[in-house]
Amino acid sequence: MIDHKNCRFLIDSLSDYVDGTLDETLCAEIDRHLADCEDCRIVVDSLRKTIYLYHTTAQETGAPQEVHKRLFHRLNLDESLETGSQ
């Protein structure tokens, strides 16, 4: 049976885990959780694919500014962090 408390921990640490900036001990704990939790594996895989697609399509096609704004709004990100504007 899946301990959903660990799922919440994964979500809290997901960005650092995917970015590769999370402590090795915590990464190992998350890796163990992912081995047993298909739902969390799907979340991690989806995030990685989203990041990959964003980077490849934004560079190749120069995504329209409106799409860029909607994406940052939906992800609750500060657009100035990405564009370097204040």
Secondary structure, 3 states (H helix, E strand, C coil): CCCHHHHHHHHHHHHHHHHCCCCHHHHHHHHHHHHHCHHHHHHHHHHHHHHHHHHHHHHHHCCCHHHHHHHHHHCCCCHHHHHCCC
